[in-house]
Amino acid sequence: MMDWTDRHCRYFLRGFSPEVLLYTEMVTAAAVLRGDRARLLRFDPEEHPLALQLGGSEPAELAAAARAGEQAGYDEINLNCGCPSERVVSGAFGACLMREPDLVAECVAAMRAAVSVPVTVKMRIGVSSAAGREARAAVAGYTDEDFDALCRFVERIASAGCQVAIVHARAAVLGGLSPKDNRAIPPLRYDVVRRLKQVFAALPVVVNGGLRESAAVLAALGWSDGVMLGREAYHRPFVLAELRRALTPQAPAPSRVALIERMARYCQRELAAGERLGAITRHMLGLYSGEPGAREFRRILSEGARLPGAGAELLRRAIPTAACA
């Protein structure tokens, strides 16, 4: 989730559950090696457990970037082979790599040789290239040949040392659908991911895509080794607290007011270091999603963060009246 799950977002999400594994936005290996590494890899210790998601297709570069990630303190290194954005297709990484299982296996092997932390791969259930109406038709069905190609891909990366397969339960259309459409038009095929788990019983398989309600996530955990949430956790972050409560009934549930107090302290620290308030509060707009006062909460944060001199007190002022009672 490029431009979304930055360090401020991750710090905010950590407040909902201490156990959930958080992932960075995708960072290219080239950027880590030749860009502002300290800025790109920076995170707060409270974000642990934390995985660094890398993009790339050069084994040596990925190995070096993975090593830098481990040295920075990340708990896992993830290779993105699932993003359908044109920004990644043109750079020869992301979902287009699913057509090159041997190359991905080489990348995974190089990363495994470079680090001692787990190396994992994020993928789709398949890829195709089509345009216009053909793009929609290309993903309408899923054949035995498609599944065989997925199994060949997973077999190669597992043999190379991939320790977890994270599978978005949709195919991707490269060039024929926008990233937004690639998240909606290809049908969700949880049955394909479940079948994949049956074939690769010894390999942990995490399912991703379209899971929004706690009940659906808990049902998926009945046959998968884990569930990855993306935009749902961003827009309705309290789902993480709901899931923690369902999985660990004795665990205390955080209140929204307590979460705001935590973020107010974080804002004070970050503002003193020169960060912009809006860079932090933009990730908090979904805190009261579905609750009374949600619209006013979003308005106060969005408008107030742009005002000169705005500080951490803005967060407390945005708390809906009903939540203060």
The 8 nearest C-alpha neighbors of each residue, nearest first, counted from 0:
[[1, 24, 3, 4, 2, 25, 229, 23],
 [0, 2, 24, 3, 25, 4, 26, 5],
 [3, 1, 4, 0, 5, 24, 25, 23],
 [4, 2, 1, 0, 5, 24, 8, 282],
 [5, 3, 24, 8, 23, 9, 0, 2],
 [4, 6, 8, 7, 3, 24, 9, 23],
 [7, 5, 9, 8, 42, 10, 4, 41],
 [8, 6, 10, 9, 279, 5, 11, 282],
 [9, 7, 11, 4, 5, 6, 282, 10],
 [8, 10, 6, 12, 11, 7, 4, 13],
 [9, 11, 7, 13, 8, 12, 46, 6],
 [10, 12, 8, 9, 13, 14, 7, 262],
 [13, 11, 9, 14, 10, 15, 8, 236],
 [12, 14, 10, 15, 11, 16, 17, 46],
 [13, 15, 12, 16, 11, 258, 17, 10],
 [16, 14, 240, 13, 12, 239, 253, 237],
 [15, 17, 18, 13, 14, 19, 240, 239],
 [16, 18, 19, 13, 14, 15, 47, 48],
 [19, 17, 16, 20, 48, 243, 13, 47],
 [18, 20, 16, 17, 21, 48, 13, 239],
 [21, 19, 48, 49, 18, 22, 50, 47],
 [20, 22, 49, 50, 19, 48, 9, 23],
 [23, 21, 50, 49, 51, 52, 24, 20],
 [24, 22, 51, 52, 4, 25, 5, 50],
 [23, 25, 1, 0, 4, 5, 26, 52],
 [24, 26, 52, 53, 1, 54, 23, 27],
 [27, 25, 53, 54, 52, 24, 28, 30],
 [28, 26, 54, 30, 29, 53, 55, 31],
 [27, 29, 31, 64, 30, 61, 55, 54],
 [28, 30, 32, 27, 31, 33, 60, 34],
 [31, 29, 34, 27, 33, 28, 32, 26],
 [32, 30, 36, 28, 29, 34, 33, 64],
 [33, 31, 29, 30, 34, 64, 28, 36],
 [32, 34, 30, 31, 29, 35, 36, 28],
 [35, 33, 30, 36, 31, 32, 29, 39],
 [34, 36, 38, 37, 39, 31, 33, 30],
 [35, 37, 31, 39, 38, 34, 40, 32],
 [36, 38, 40, 35, 39, 41, 31, 71],
 [37, 39, 41, 36, 35, 40, 42, 34],
 [40, 38, 36, 37, 41, 35, 31, 26],
 [41, 39, 37, 38, 36, 42, 71, 68],
 [42, 40, 38, 39, 37, 43, 6, 71],
 [43, 41, 6, 40, 44, 46, 45, 10],
 [42, 44, 45, 46, 41, 10, 6, 47],
 [45, 43, 46, 47, 42, 72, 48, 10],
 [46, 44, 43, 47, 10, 13, 48, 42],
 [45, 47, 44, 43, 10, 13, 49, 48],
 [48, 46, 49, 45, 44, 20, 21, 74],
 [47, 49, 20, 74, 46, 21, 50, 19],
 [48, 50, 47, 21, 74, 73, 20, 22],
 [51, 49, 75, 22, 74, 76, 73, 21],
 [50, 52, 76, 23, 77, 22, 75, 73],
 [53, 51, 77, 25, 23, 78, 76, 26],
 [54, 52, 26, 78, 27, 25, 28, 77],
 [55, 53, 27, 79, 26, 28, 92, 78],
 [54, 56, 92, 28, 27, 57, 61, 53],
 [55, 57, 92, 58, 91, 106, 103, 54],
 [56, 58, 60, 59, 55, 61, 106, 102],
 [59, 57, 106, 61, 60, 109, 62, 56],
 [58, 60, 62, 61, 57, 63, 109, 106],
 [61, 59, 63, 57, 62, 58, 28, 64],
 [60, 62, 64, 58, 63, 59, 28, 65],
 [61, 63, 110, 65, 59, 109, 60, 64],
 [62, 64, 66, 60, 65, 61, 59, 67],
 [65, 63, 67, 61, 28, 66, 62, 31],
 [66, 64, 68, 62, 67, 63, 61, 110],
 [65, 67, 63, 69, 68, 64, 114, 113],
 [68, 66, 64, 70, 65, 69, 71, 63],
 [69, 67, 65, 71, 66, 70, 73, 64],
 [68, 70, 72, 66, 73, 71, 67, 65],
 [69, 71, 67, 72, 68, 66, 73, 65],
 [72, 70, 68, 69, 73, 67, 40, 41],
 [71, 73, 69, 70, 68, 74, 49, 67],
 [74, 72, 69, 68, 75, 50, 49, 71],
 [73, 75, 49, 50, 116, 48, 72, 69],
 [76, 74, 50, 117, 116, 73, 118, 51],
 [75, 77, 118, 51, 50, 52, 65, 117],
 [78, 76, 52, 119, 120, 118, 51, 53],
 [77, 79, 120, 53, 52, 54, 121, 119],
 [78, 80, 121, 93, 54, 81, 53, 120],
 [81, 79, 93, 94, 122, 121, 96, 82],
 [80, 82, 122, 94, 123, 93, 79, 121],
 [81, 83, 93, 94, 84, 80, 79, 87],
 [84, 82, 94, 178, 173, 171, 81, 93],
 [85, 83, 86, 178, 87, 82, 88, 177],
 [84, 86, 88, 87, 89, 83, 174, 173],
 [85, 87, 84, 89, 88, 90, 83, 92],
 [88, 86, 90, 92, 85, 89, 84, 93],
 [89, 87, 85, 91, 90, 86, 92, 95],
 [90, 88, 87, 91, 86, 85, 92, 84],
 [89, 91, 87, 88, 92, 86, 55, 85],
 [92, 90, 88, 89, 87, 56, 95, 93],
 [93, 91, 55, 87, 90, 56, 96, 88],
 [92, 94, 80, 82, 81, 79, 87, 95],
 [93, 95, 81, 80, 82, 96, 83, 97],
 [94, 96, 97, 93, 98, 88, 92, 91],
 [97, 95, 98, 99, 94, 92, 80, 93],
 [96, 98, 99, 95, 94, 100, 80, 152],
 [99, 97, 96, 95, 100, 126, 152, 94],
 [98, 100, 96, 97, 102, 101, 103, 95],
 [101, 99, 152, 103, 102, 97, 104, 98],
 [102, 100, 104, 103, 99, 105, 155, 156],
 [101, 103, 105, 104, 99, 100, 106, 56],
 [104, 102, 106, 100, 105, 101, 107, 99],
 [105, 103, 156, 101, 107, 159, 106, 102],
 [104, 106, 102, 108, 103, 107, 109, 101],
 [107, 105, 58, 103, 109, 104, 108, 110],
 [108, 106, 104, 110, 109, 105, 159, 111],
 [107, 109, 159, 111, 105, 110, 106, 160],
 [110, 108, 106, 112, 62, 107, 111, 58],
 [109, 111, 62, 113, 107, 112, 108, 65],
 [112, 110, 108, 113, 109, 114, 107, 118],
 [111, 113, 109, 110, 114, 108, 62, 115],
 [112, 114, 110, 111, 62, 66, 109, 65],
 [115, 113, 111, 116, 66, 112, 110, 69],
 [114, 116, 117, 111, 113, 112, 69, 118],
 [115, 117, 75, 114, 74, 118, 69, 76],
 [118, 116, 75, 162, 76, 119, 115, 74],
 [117, 119, 76, 161, 77, 162, 75, 111],
 [118, 120, 77, 163, 161, 162, 164, 78],
 [119, 121, 78, 164, 77, 79, 165, 122],
 [120, 122, 165, 79, 80, 81, 166, 78],
 [123, 121, 81, 80, 166, 167, 165, 120],
 [122, 124, 167, 81, 125, 166, 170, 169],
 [125, 123, 170, 169, 168, 149, 167, 166],
 [126, 124, 170, 123, 171, 149, 145, 127],
 [127, 125, 171, 170, 172, 94, 173, 128],
 [126, 128, 172, 173, 171, 129, 137, 125],
 [129, 127, 173, 172, 174, 175, 126, 130],
 [128, 130, 134, 175, 133, 127, 172, 137],
 [131, 129, 175, 134, 133, 132, 174, 128],
 [132, 130, 133, 134, 175, 129, 135, 176],
 [133, 131, 134, 135, 130, 136, 129, 137],
 [132, 134, 136, 131, 135, 130, 129, 137],
 [135, 133, 129, 130, 137, 132, 175, 136],
 [136, 134, 137, 133, 132, 138, 139, 184],
 [135, 137, 133, 139, 134, 138, 132, 140],
 [136, 138, 134, 135, 139, 133, 127, 129],
 [139, 137, 140, 185, 136, 135, 170, 141],
 [140, 138, 136, 137, 135, 185, 186, 141],
 [141, 139, 138, 142, 137, 136, 186, 185],
 [140, 142, 145, 138, 143, 139, 146, 144],
 [141, 143, 145, 144, 140, 146, 147, 148],
 [142, 144, 146, 145, 147, 141, 148, 149],
 [145, 143, 147, 142, 146, 148, 141, 149],
 [146, 144, 142, 148, 143, 147, 141, 149],
 [145, 147, 149, 143, 148, 144, 150, 142],
 [146, 148, 144, 150, 149, 145, 143, 151],
 [149, 147, 151, 145, 146, 150, 144, 152],
 [150, 148, 146, 152, 147, 151, 124, 153],
 [149, 151, 147, 153, 152, 148, 154, 146],
 [152, 150, 154, 148, 149, 153, 147, 155],
 [151, 153, 100, 149, 155, 150, 154, 148],
 [152, 154, 150, 156, 155, 151, 157, 149],
 [155, 153, 151, 157, 152, 156, 150, 158],
 [156, 154, 158, 152, 153, 157, 104, 151],
 [155, 157, 104, 159, 153, 158, 161, 154],
 [158, 156, 161, 154, 160, 159, 155, 153],
 [157, 159, 155, 156, 160, 154, 161, 104],
 [160, 158, 108, 156, 157, 104, 107, 161],
 [159, 161, 157, 158, 108, 162, 111, 156],
 [162, 160, 157, 119, 156, 118, 163, 159],
 [161, 163, 119, 118, 160, 117, 157, 202],
 [164, 162, 119, 203, 161, 204, 165, 202],
 [165, 163, 204, 120, 166, 205, 119, 121],
 [166, 164, 205, 121, 204, 206, 120, 122],
 [167, 165, 122, 206, 123, 207, 168, 121],
 [166, 168, 207, 123, 208, 169, 122, 206],
 [167, 169, 188, 187, 189, 208, 124, 166],
 [170, 168, 187, 167, 185, 124, 123, 186],
 [169, 171, 125, 124, 126, 123, 185, 138],
 [172, 170, 126, 181, 173, 83, 125, 127],
 [173, 171, 127, 128, 175, 126, 176, 174],
 [174, 172, 128, 175, 83, 127, 171, 176],
 [173, 175, 176, 172, 128, 129, 130, 85],
 [174, 176, 130, 129, 134, 173, 172, 131],
 [177, 175, 180, 174, 172, 181, 178, 173],
 [176, 178, 180, 179, 181, 175, 84, 174],
 [177, 179, 181, 84, 180, 83, 176, 182],
 [180, 178, 177, 182, 181, 183, 176, 184],
 [181, 179, 177, 183, 182, 184, 178, 176],
 [180, 182, 178, 179, 183, 184, 176, 171],
 [183, 181, 180, 179, 184, 178, 185, 169],
 [182, 184, 180, 181, 185, 179, 186, 187],
 [183, 185, 180, 181, 186, 182, 135, 138],
 [186, 184, 138, 169, 183, 170, 181, 187],
 [187, 185, 169, 184, 188, 139, 138, 183],
 [186, 188, 169, 168, 189, 185, 209, 208],
 [189, 187, 168, 190, 191, 169, 186, 192],
 [188, 190, 192, 191, 168, 187, 193, 206],
 [189, 191, 193, 188, 192, 194, 168, 195],
 [190, 192, 194, 189, 193, 188, 195, 168],
 [193, 191, 195, 189, 194, 190, 196, 168],
 [192, 194, 190, 196, 195, 191, 189, 197],
 [193, 195, 191, 197, 196, 192, 190, 198],
 [196, 194, 192, 198, 193, 197, 191, 199],
 [197, 195, 199, 193, 194, 198, 200, 204],
 [196, 198, 194, 200, 195, 199, 193, 192],
 [197, 199, 195, 196, 200, 194, 150, 201],
 [200, 198, 196, 202, 201, 197, 195, 203],
 [199, 201, 197, 196, 202, 198, 203, 195],
 [202, 200, 199, 203, 196, 198, 197, 204],
 [201, 203, 199, 200, 204, 163, 162, 164],
 [204, 202, 163, 224, 164, 201, 205, 162],
 [205, 203, 164, 224, 165, 163, 223, 196],
 [206, 204, 225, 165, 226, 224, 223, 166],
 [205, 207, 226, 166, 165, 167, 227, 225],
 [208, 206, 167, 227, 166, 226, 168, 228],
 [207, 209, 167, 210, 168, 206, 228, 169],
 [208, 210, 211, 207, 187, 231, 168, 182],
 [211, 209, 208, 216, 215, 212, 228, 207],
 [212, 210, 231, 209, 213, 215, 216, 228],
 [211, 213, 215, 214, 210, 216, 238, 217],
 [212, 214, 216, 215, 242, 217, 211, 238],
 [213, 215, 217, 212, 216, 218, 211, 219],
 [216, 214, 218, 212, 217, 213, 219, 210],
 [217, 215, 213, 219, 218, 214, 210, 220],
 [216, 218, 220, 214, 219, 215, 213, 221],
 [217, 219, 215, 221, 220, 216, 214, 222],
 [220, 218, 216, 221, 217, 222, 223, 215],
 [219, 221, 223, 217, 218, 222, 225, 216],
 [220, 222, 219, 218, 223, 217, 224, 216],
 [221, 223, 220, 219, 193, 224, 218, 196],
 [224, 222, 220, 225, 219, 204, 205, 221],
 [225, 223, 204, 205, 203, 220, 222, 226],
 [224, 226, 205, 223, 220, 206, 227, 204],
 [227, 225, 206, 205, 207, 228, 216, 220],
 [226, 228, 207, 206, 229, 205, 225, 208],
 [229, 227, 232, 231, 207, 226, 230, 210],
 [230, 228, 231, 232, 233, 227, 0, 208],
 [229, 231, 233, 232, 234, 228, 235, 0],
 [230, 232, 234, 233, 229, 235, 211, 228],
 [231, 233, 236, 235, 230, 229, 234, 228],
 [232, 234, 230, 231, 236, 235, 229, 285],
 [233, 235, 285, 231, 232, 230, 236, 288],
 [236, 234, 232, 285, 237, 231, 233, 288],
 [237, 235, 232, 238, 233, 239, 234, 286],
 [236, 238, 240, 239, 235, 241, 286, 15],
 [237, 239, 241, 236, 240, 235, 242, 232],
 [240, 238, 237, 242, 241, 15, 236, 243],
 [239, 241, 15, 243, 237, 242, 238, 16],
 [242, 240, 238, 244, 239, 243, 245, 237],
 [243, 241, 245, 239, 244, 240, 213, 246],
 [242, 244, 240, 246, 245, 241, 247, 239],
 [243, 245, 248, 247, 241, 242, 246, 240],
 [246, 244, 242, 243, 247, 248, 241, 213],
 [245, 247, 243, 244, 242, 248, 217, 241],
 [246, 248, 244, 250, 249, 243, 245, 242],
 [249, 247, 244, 250, 245, 246, 243, 251],
 [248, 250, 247, 251, 244, 246, 252, 245],
 [251, 249, 248, 247, 244, 252, 243, 246],
 [252, 250, 249, 253, 244, 248, 247, 243],
 [251, 253, 240, 250, 254, 244, 15, 241],
 [254, 252, 251, 15, 255, 257, 258, 240],
 [255, 253, 257, 256, 258, 252, 259, 15],
 [254, 256, 258, 257, 259, 253, 286, 287],
 [255, 257, 259, 258, 254, 260, 318, 322],
 [258, 256, 260, 254, 259, 255, 261, 253],
 [259, 257, 255, 261, 256, 260, 262, 254],
 [258, 260, 262, 256, 261, 257, 263, 255],
 [261, 259, 263, 257, 262, 258, 256, 264],
 [260, 262, 258, 259, 264, 263, 257, 265],
 [261, 263, 265, 259, 264, 260, 266, 258],
 [264, 262, 311, 260, 266, 265, 261, 259],
 [263, 265, 267, 262, 261, 266, 260, 268],
 [264, 266, 262, 268, 263, 267, 269, 261],
 [267, 265, 263, 269, 268, 264, 311, 270],
 [268, 266, 264, 270, 265, 269, 311, 271],
 [267, 269, 265, 271, 266, 270, 264, 272],
 [270, 268, 272, 266, 271, 274, 267, 265],
 [271, 269, 274, 273, 272, 267, 268, 266],
 [270, 272, 268, 269, 273, 267, 274, 266],
 [273, 271, 269, 270, 274, 268, 267, 275],
 [272, 274, 270, 271, 269, 275, 268, 276],
 [275, 273, 270, 269, 272, 276, 271, 278],
 [276, 274, 278, 277, 270, 273, 279, 269],
 [277, 275, 278, 279, 304, 280, 274, 270],
 [276, 278, 304, 280, 279, 275, 281, 305],
 [277, 279, 276, 275, 281, 280, 274, 7],
 [280, 278, 277, 276, 7, 281, 282, 8],
 [279, 281, 277, 283, 282, 278, 276, 300],
 [282, 280, 283, 279, 277, 278, 284, 301],
 [283, 281, 280, 8, 284, 279, 233, 7],
 [284, 282, 280, 281, 285, 286, 11, 279],
 [283, 285, 297, 286, 282, 281, 280, 300],
 [286, 284, 234, 288, 235, 283, 287, 236],
 [285, 287, 284, 283, 288, 236, 235, 237],
 [288, 286, 293, 290, 285, 289, 292, 296],
 [289, 287, 285, 290, 286, 293, 235, 234],
 [290, 288, 287, 293, 291, 235, 285, 292],
 [289, 291, 287, 288, 293, 292, 286, 294],
 [292, 290, 293, 289, 321, 319, 287, 294],
 [291, 293, 319, 295, 294, 296, 290, 287],
 [294, 292, 287, 296, 295, 291, 290, 288],
 [295, 293, 297, 296, 292, 298, 291, 288],
 [294, 296, 298, 297, 292, 293, 299, 319],
 [295, 297, 293, 317, 294, 299, 298, 292],
 [298, 296, 294, 284, 300, 295, 299, 301],
 [297, 299, 295, 301, 296, 300, 302, 294],
 [300, 298, 303, 296, 302, 297, 301, 317],
 [299, 301, 303, 297, 298, 302, 304, 296],
 [302, 300, 298, 299, 303, 304, 297, 281],
 [303, 301, 299, 304, 300, 305, 298, 306],
 [302, 304, 300, 305, 299, 306, 301, 309],
 [303, 305, 277, 306, 302, 276, 300, 301],
 [306, 304, 303, 302, 307, 277, 301, 309],
 [305, 307, 303, 304, 309, 308, 302, 310],
 [308, 306, 309, 305, 304, 303, 310, 276],
 [307, 309, 310, 306, 304, 305, 276, 303],
 [310, 308, 307, 306, 304, 303, 313, 311],
 [311, 309, 312, 313, 308, 276, 267, 266],
 [310, 312, 263, 313, 266, 314, 267, 309],
 [311, 313, 315, 314, 310, 316, 263, 309],
 [314, 312, 316, 311, 315, 310, 317, 309],
 [315, 313, 317, 312, 316, 311, 263, 259],
 [314, 316, 312, 317, 313, 318, 259, 260],
 [317, 315, 313, 314, 318, 312, 299, 319],
 [316, 318, 296, 314, 315, 299, 319, 313],
 [317, 319, 315, 316, 296, 320, 322, 314],
 [320, 318, 292, 322, 321, 317, 296, 323],
 [321, 319, 323, 322, 318, 324, 292, 317],
 [320, 322, 323, 319, 324, 291, 292, 318],
 [323, 321, 319, 320, 324, 318, 256, 255],
 [324, 322, 320, 321, 319, 318, 256, 315],
 [323, 322, 321, 320, 319, 318, 256, 255]]
